[in-house]
Amino acid sequence: MPRRLRATAAALASIAGVAGAGEAMAAPNCAGPQSETWINITIDNVRNDSGLMAVTLYADEPRKFLVRHGSMYVGRVDAAAPETKMCLFVPKPGVYAIAVYHDEDGSGKINRGGMLGIPTEGFGFSNNPATIASLPSFRSVRLHIAKTNLSTRITLKYP
């Protein structure tokens, strides 16, 4: 069994004691520091199985959105085309923002090209805001995670 799957299985086993009766267990492929709250994420439009999906969680603090060291943490799972399903632990119910990029080369950072530094790997955000002319506003990506085991869908865009 690959190391990632063993770690996920161990995390799921420990969650079993936390989840209440009738509450669904965390889905396989969970990422982030373990907690009693998670969101299931389906990432669409994944162009290949190469590398990892890097899923970044931001607190409800606009000034920290998309700035260096502004995120709460980055969870990573193996990429799967045409969609990657995973869950992300969040510290507790609340409002967050999620940014995703397809780290195709597994470098641990989003590759950028050209003079403007436009991403060369796929990316997306919670609520799927338009990103044609600029990065999305924090308000457009805010996601209310009121309880555990909710689901969201993020569509990747490739340059």
N, C-alpha and C positions, 0 to 999 in steps of 0.2 A: 504494500500500500504506500503510495507517495507520501512524503512528509506533510504536504499541505492537507491531504485528506485525513491523515492521522490526527493532525492538530484540530481540524474541523470536527472530527468524531469526538475528540476529547472535550472540546467546547460544548458540543451538543449534549454529551453525557452529563456535564456539570449543570447545564441549563435545565435538564429534566427535573431536578430537585427544586428549581426556582419557579417554573411555569405552573400556574394554577390549574385546577381541574377544569377540563373542557377548553383550555387555552392551547392553541396550536404551538408546537415546538418551533424553534428557529429553523429556517430552511437551511439545507446544506450550503456550503460556500459562504459562511458568515465571515465578516472582516471587522476589524476594529477591536478596541478594548471591550471585553465581555461586560454586558449589563443585562438588566431585565427587560430592556426595551430595544426593539430592532424594527427596521423597515425592510421589506422585500423590494428589491430593485430589479427590473428587467431593462437591460440595455440593448436597444434595437440598432439595426444598421451596422453591425460589426462586420468589417470587410474580410477578416481572416482570423485564424486561431493563433496567430503569433503573439507572443508576449503576454502582457498583463493588462487588466483593467484597473486603473488607479481611481479610486472613488474618495473624494475629499469632502470632509464634513466641516461646515462652518457654523459657528454659533450665531444667534440673532444679533449680530453686531456689524452693521454696514461698513464701518471703518476698517474692519479686518478682512472683508471679502476680497479674495484674489490678491492679497498682498503677501509678501514674503513673511513667513512665520505667523500668518494670520489664521490658519486653519486649526481646528481641534486635533485632527489626525487624518492620515491617509490610509485607507484599507485597500489591499490589493488581492485580486483573485485572477486565476488563469482566464485568458480571453477565450471565448467560444463564439464562432460565427454560425448563423447570422444574428444570434442574440446570446447575451450572457446573462444568466440569472444568478443572483446572489442576495445576501442580506447584509445589512450594515447595522452594527450595534450603535445606538445613540445613548448618551448618558442617562437621559430620562425623557418623558414626554415633554414636548415643547416645540418651538419654532427653530428651524435650521435651514441651511442652504446646502445643496449638493452639487459639486462639479465633478465631472468624469472625463478622463482621457484614456485613449487606447495607447498604452506604452508598448508599441509593437516591437521595439528592439530590447525591451526590458532594462533600459538604462536608468530607470528611477526618476526620470524627468521628462517633461514634454519637449519634444524637439521643435525648434522654430527655424524658419528660413527667411531669406530676403532681408531687405533693409528695415522693414516694419516689424520683423520678428513674428510673423504670422505662424501659428502652429502648423506643422506638417503631419501631425498625427490627429486622429479623430478625437473630437471633444463634444461635450454636451452638458446641460445643466438641468436641475430640477425645474419642472414646469415647461421645459422646452421653449424658452423665449427665443425670439429672432436674434441672430448674431451676425447679420450680414455686414453691417457697417461698423459695429463696435461690440465690445463686451456687454453683456446684459447688466442691467441695474440690479442691485441687491433686492429691491422690492419685487422685481419680476421673478426671482428664483426662490423666494421664501416658501417654505413648505412646513405646514403644521402637522406634526406627528403627535396626535392626541393620545395614542395608545400603542401598544406593541402589536406587531404582525400586520400592519397596514402595507399597502403596495403602491408603487409608483413605477412609471415607465419613462426612460430617458432615451432619446434618439440621438445617436452620434452624427456629427457632421464632419466630413473630411474635406480638406482644402482641394 
